[in-house]
Amino acid sequence: MIPGIDVAGGRLVRLSSRGPVGVDAFGGDPVSAARAFIDAGAAILHVVDVDQALSGRPSNLEVVAAVVAAGATVQASGGIRTRAHVEASRDAGAARVVLGSACLADRELTEALVREGGDAVVIGIEADGTDIVPRGEPDVRLAMWETLMWLRELPVARYLLTEVARAGGLTGPDLDGPWALATSTGRPVIAAGGVRGVDDLRSLARLGGTVEGAVVGRALYEGLDLREALAAVA
């Protein structure tokens, strides 16, 4: 279970159909949220630069650095699509970086970053049915199966599968997608999108195989107790 920390303008947010919406929990402070999650037992935190995802420009690297300084292992995400983005996140202290789906449109660059980064590079898959649809990139749409067949030939360390329609909606996670991705690639998969509570986490855990975890965002800010949830799925 990986707590998600979405950040825009240095503050906690969640994405909605209208764009980023401020989060009141933890006083809107992402570092306070990080400290609380670390104290509750989180092993890794998923920090998303929402501004970068929407604009293409890194805007919250100081938050990544502050969360790392608080004692967290950070998986940085949000519109990471260039070598400079990867290097900036790593320089800020992120242990892992998630290549955004838009990066997959440049196969040569993706292959180079995967081979160079090893376990530190996660392939982000933003799924909408049978297509990959990078948020913030309306002109990019990739065929899922064709892209995965190409990625299978690379030494991908793990995937982060986000069901775009479920993200931030508390509608329950997709179970078929993570299982199918893990089965077809033979690589570890982290699921994201729709987790409401412990029952959803248990359902994902029962998938077994290489489905290794789930990013949980909105639910943690609206009542889900992280310590209890970690204990329930331990």
N, C-alpha and C positions, 0 to 999 in steps of 0.2 A: 504494500500500500504506500503510494507516494503522494504526499500532499502537494497540491498545485497552488502556486502563488502567481497570479496574473497581475502585471504591473503596467500602469500607464501614468506618465507624468510623475513617477516616483511614488504613486499611491496604489493601494489595492483596488482592483476592478474585477468585473466579470464581463464577458462578451455577451451581448444581446443582439437581437435583430436590429436595434437602433445604434449599435456600436458599443463602446465601453461604458459600463455603468459602475459608479462608485460603490465600494463595499464598506459598510460601517464597522464590521467586526474588527477587533484589535485597533480601533481608532483609525482604521484605514492605513495603518503602517505595516508594510510588508516585512520589515525586520522584526517587529514585535510578533507577527504571526509566525515567522520562522523560528524564533526563540521558543514560542509555545509548542510548536510542532516537534522541535528537537527535544524539549523537556518531556513530551508525551511519548517519545521513543521512536520517532521517524528516523530511518536510516539515510534517506536521501530526499531532497526537495526538488520539485520541478518548477523552475522560475521562468515565466514567460514574459518577454518584452513585447507587450501588445502594440506599443508605438512602432517598434521595428517591423512587426508583422504587417502593419497597415501602411507604413510609409517607406519601408526598406532602409531606414536609417537607425542605427543603434542609439537608443535614448535612455536606457536604464542600466547601463553597465555598473554604475556606482551602487545600485541596489544589489546586483549579483555579488559584487565585492563585499558589501556589508553583510549579506547573508552568509557568505563563506567565512567572513571574520567572526560571525556569531557561532561558528562551529559546525556548519552544515556542509554536507557533500551535496553539490549542486549539479543538477542536470538543466542546462540552459536551453531555452527554446524561444520560438517566436520569430519567424521570418528570417532565419539563418540560411542564407542562400549563396554566399560568396566566401572565398578564402579569407578575406578581411574580416567578415562576420565571425567566422570560426576562430580566427586568431584573437580577435577582441574578447570574445567570451572566455577563451582559455586564459588569456592574460588577466582577466578579472578574477580568475580562480576556479572557473567551472571545471568539474571533473569530467563531465560529458557535455556534448553539444548535440542538439537534434537538428539535423539538416531538414529544413522545411521542404514541403512537397514541390515548391517552385524550383528548387535546385535540381530536381530530377529531370527537368526539361533540358538540362545541360549534362549529357551523359559523360562527356570527357572530364568535366570538373568533378562530378559526383564520384566517378571511379577513382580519381586522384585523391580526393579527400578521404574516401573510405580506406584506401590502401595506406595512406599516410597516417590516418588517425587511429586505426585499430579499434580497441575497445572504447575509446573516448568518443567515437562517432556513432550516433543513433540515426537511423533512417526514419524520417517522419512520413507517414502515409495518412493524408486527409481524405477520407473515403466518403463518396456519395454514390451509393449503389455500386455499379461496375466501373466507376470512374474515380480518378484521383483529382481533387479540385482544391488547389491551394487557396486558402483564404487570403484576400488582399490582392489576388492576381486573377481577375476575371477573364483574362484572355488565355489562360493556361488551363488545359483540361487533358489529362492523360488516361489512356486505357489501362485499367488496373492489371489485367492478366498479362498483357504484353510487357508492361513495366516490371512486373514481378519476375517474369521469365528472364529478363535481362539482369535484374538484381540478384537472382539466384546464382549467377556466375561470379559474383563479387564476394569478398570476405566480410560481409556485413556482420557486425557484432550483435545487433538487436534492432528491432523495429518498435516504433511507437505508432499505434493505430488509433486515430481519432475519427470517430463517427461524427461528421460535421453536423448533421441534423440533430444529434443528441447532446452535443457539447453545451453545457450550462443549462440544460433544460430539465434536469431531474426527472427524466422520463424512463429511466432504467437503461442499462448498458446493452449493447448488441452482443450476443454470445456467439453467434455463428461466425462473424467476421474475424475475431481474434483466433478462434480455433482453426479456421480455414487458412489464415495467414501463417500461423505456426506450423500447421501440417504441410502446407505447400512449400515453405522455405526451409523448414527444419531449424529455424533460428528463434531465439527468445523473442517474445512479443509482450509489450506493455500495452494495455488497453486504456483508452480514455474516452470519456463522453457518457453522461447520463447516470453515473453512479449516485444512488440516493441514500444507501445505508448498508448495514451489515449483511442483509440478505443478498443484496446485489454482489457484494464482495465475495460472499461464500459461493455464489453461483459461478463467478469468474474463477475462483480457486478450484472448483470442481472440474473445470475444463482440463486441468493437469497439463501434461506434456511440457511444451516450452512456453506456455502462457505464464509469464513469471511475475506479473504484477499489474497494478491499476493505478492510474493517476486519479486522484479525487480532489475536486475543487469546490464548487459551490456548496455541496452538502456539509463540508467542514465549517463553513462560515454561517450556516443556517441550522445548526443544532447537532450534527453528528459529532460524537465525542471520539477523538482520535485514539486515545488510550484504550477505551473500551473496544473500538473497532479493531485495533491491532491485536488485542487479546483474543477477540472472537475468531480471527482467521489465522492465528499463530499455528 
